[in-house]
Amino acid sequence: MSLSQEYFQRALKVIPGGVHSPVRAFKSVGGQPLFFRSATGAYLESVEGKKYLDFCQSFGPHLLGHRDEEIAQAVHETVDLAWSFGACEPYSLELAEWIVEKIPWIENIRFVNSGTEAVMSALRLARAATGRSKILKFEGCYHGHVDALLVKSGSGLAGVSAADSAGLDPLQVQQTLVASLDDENSVEQIFNQHGSDIAVVIIEPLPANFGLLVQRETFLQKIFSIAKKNGSLILFDEVISGFRVGLGGMAERLNLIPDLVTYGKVIGGGFPVGAYAGKKSLMDFVAPVGPVYQAGTLSANPVGMVAGLTTLKKAHRLNLFTDLENRTNRFITQINQLCEAKNWPLQAISMGSLFWLHDKTSSTIRALKDIPSSQSKTFKAIFHGCLEQGIYLAPSGFEVGFISAAHTTDLLDQVVQKLESVGQKIFHGK
Ligand SMILES: *Cc1c(COP(=O)(O)O)cnc(C)c1O
């Protein structure tokens, strides 16, 4: 038994399924999860001492790669000064001021500890600000694990949702309506029926938690106009796209300004930080100014604040967003050329420094229904083939990959070469 396997057997005894988040299990790819002891730059090191080039990057926070030196230094300095006070401090102020200065439409920001918490708080605010109770989400978008958003499309009537987890409050599930991505009609139908009850439309402007489902700009514009007409707010959940596809996230790329935005992942530079933000007039609903209660013992912890600010400043200074996007484009172009030349049933798609390997299809994948049914099976083979070659992908065919500043063009070129041997093995004879 390997050391990872030994650890996993022990973990199974004291932790549900041996993991603290289901996406860490190898359930959809088979086998047992590896245990990692350390990480540097683009690499993970397993407890056995084997190195893996890491495309998971903790599911997105590490824009600069693992333990970037500049962040590490700032974090060490901060740890020597402050951990958490439960009182006012300048660290979060500096991060807030920097973001407000750089992103013109953000006037106020409140820090929390995770993306889930940011979304949960923003929903409460939206309900208070509109005096309405229903929310509209899209199937295939993930917004964390708050009850109201762990729902999927129910069968039958337009917009009716069904629980996507056991143990949800059925009243909350009822308050959430579900529309289809890439489908203006589904949004219009739901608004025709429930328009005056919908507090907020929540969407990942770049859905990246169920594959990478790049939306048509006209679709997103249409959602804005329908919501506006009906007096509903728009919440862009940029937990994964924020500070990754550009400083101002998808909102900036699309030139669509949401009423509220949520951040997570990159904003904490690898530490637990989330945030929700928007115009002052709206954020003024939050306590202690307004009636919406939201609090946090460890919110805006100095270490996370400093890690986040150092990350954002460095990315901005080096114009990393464009640089990473170019590297990612080159990477997926090479993969696609390879797969086409070999006639392998695999394609890659990217946006910014996010990419997704998916089963070949002639149509553009914009909604769940467009994802080829063999995706899981193909990915399972790719995943294990890559692992053998020392490449770690997130262990599910519906998770995206992340390119960090530590993923140099040289490293990515080597990955393409390795993918060639992986492909020869899996697609041999196809
Ligand atoms: C990751 C993610 C969340 C949840 O964030 P956590 O920090 O895991 O709670 C919410 N929304 C989106 C778009 C995400 O990618």
The ligand as a Gaussian input file, in Angstrom:
#p B3LYP/6-31G(d) Opt

LIG

0 1
 C      -16.138000      28.190000      -5.949000
 C      -17.376000      28.927000      -6.231000
 C      -18.314000      29.260000      -5.221000
 C      -18.170000      28.759000      -3.817000
 O      -17.038000      29.288000      -3.183000
 P      -16.493000      28.553000      -1.861000
 O      -15.355000      29.417000      -1.436000
 O      -16.102000      27.179000      -2.277000
 O      -17.605000      28.551000      -0.882000
 C      -19.383000      30.039000      -5.558000
 N      -19.568000      30.480000      -6.809000
 C      -18.708000      30.190000      -7.804000
 C      -18.949000      30.733000      -9.171000
 C      -17.597000      29.391000      -7.552000
 O      -16.768000      29.085000      -8.552000

